[in-house]
Each structure stands twice: as C-alpha cells, then as structure tokens.
Amino acid sequence: MDYIKQYKSFVNSHYLSDGVRITAGISLPAIVLSYFHDLSTGIVLSVGAMCVGITDNPGPIHHRKNGMMACIAIIFGVALLTGFASVQPFLLGILVFGCCFIFSMIGIYGSRASSIGVAALLVMVLNLDGPYAGGREVLINALLVLAGGTWYTLLSLLLYSFRPYKLTQQALGDCIQSTAEYLRVKASFYEREPDFDKSYRQLVDQQIAVHEKQDLIRELLFKSRDIVKESTHMGRVLVMIFLDIVDLFERVMTSHQDYKTLHLLFDDSDILEQ
C-alpha cells in the first residue's frame, strides 16, 4: 500500500475541501461572537449554519443553491412554530408529531431533500426547551437561525464562484482512481493461484463504487450550466476525460474470460503475467 499516494489523494479530494468549508461556515460565527462576549448568539447562528451545511451535498450548483435556500426557509418556519407552540404542551405535541412525519417522508424526493428534513428536525429538537419569555424572543431566535443559514449559503456560493470547476475536478480524479482500483481487481484473476471467490466479491463491490462516482460526475458535468452551455476549454477537457474513463471502464467490465481454463492451460508459461 502506497501511503504517500493515499495521503495526496485524500488531501486533493472533495471530501477534505467539503469538510474545511463546512467546518469554517459553522464555527466562525461562534468564534467571532465569543470574542465579543456574545457566545450564546454565536451558537444560535452556528446552529443555523450547521443545518444548512447538512444539505450542501456535492452536485450541480443550482441544485445546491435551491436546496440551501429551501432549507433556510424551512428551518426559519420550524424555529418560529416550535417557539410559539412551546407554551402549549398539546400544540407542541401535535407539532412534533406532524414535523416528524412530514420531514421523515420528505426523504422520498432524494438525499438532498432527506438532508433538509434532518435539518428541520434538528432545529425543532434544539428549540423544544421553551417556553420563551415572549413572542419577541421567539422571533429573534428564529431570525438568528435564518441569519446563520444565510451566512453559510453566501460562503458556499462565494467559494464556488472563485473555483467553479474544482468540485468536478476532484470528483473526476476520485472516479479515475476508483476505475484504476477496478482494473487492479480485474488483473488479480490472472495472478498465479488466484482466489476467485474473493476476487469476484471485490469486483462487484468496486463496480458499485465506480458507478456511484460516475453518477455524481454526470450530475456535475451535464446538469451544470457553466460546463454544458459554455464552450470553455476546461469544460471540454473535463467532459472528454470523463467519456474516456467511462469507455475504458465499460470495455474492462464487459470483457470476461473462463479464468479457470486459462490457468489450467497457461499456468506453466508466463503469458498470463504478461
């Protein structure tokens, strides 16, 4: 195992950049306001940023933007409703039951919608410690949650505007490495004394991983207006690389031999190793 390559792969992946962006978006409001001795307000802002950050999954930028804006509106409404209903246990019970049902069922619209549902339920749970002193306090708390979500959305869109192709490049590199791993597994069938059952299991698992990464890149490439509609050099290069990788993967995936017969006939020579 080449640990240096694995380290470089992790550093250049979209997983690390997503983690840094989300961490900065969540922690900065609390850190800045704690410096001005108002940590409680900073925590509420960070809660709003965290809820919106949950929905900021990799994908086309217009899907990400629409998801974050929908999440901002929903968590603001949930914070308001939970704050006003906290004075009446009966109303609060109805609200909790309704929110749990609605935001659990919303997952049928996909992973991004499911993340919005999780964020809404999180805001509801964190606001159940009422009752508040009055309607003004409820409104201020909901506005702080709204401001935190808005802050994270602006930060995410600003970072995207600086490097619009970065996420696609990172996802494409990840896909290329997964395809290379698939080739290595397929090559194990030609080794001396192979474990066919183990290799077949690894091949199926790796094939699923490659398909998942290819689906992500298809969304990033062909559903992003910046790449599809603008005839930029970078956009054309990314599309051509992806098409070549898909073609290579399909050629390798559809090529199949009777490996046991091959080893029976050619194990005495070095033709399989070559």
Secondary structure, DSSP 4 states (H G I P E B T S, - for coil): --HHHHHHHHHTSHHHHHHHHHHHHHHHHHHHHHHTT-HHHHHHHHHHHHHHHHT--SS-HHHHHHHHHHHHHHHHHHHHHHHHHTT-HHHHHHHHHHHHHHHHHGGGG-HHHHHHHHHHHHHHHHTTT---S-HHHHHHHHHHHHHHHHHHHHHHHHHHHH-TTHHHHHHHHHHHHHHHHHHHHHHGGGSSS--HHHHHHHHHHHHHHHHHHHHHHHHHHHS-HHHHTS--HHHHHHHHHHHHHHHHHHHHHH----HHHHHHHHTTSSTTT-
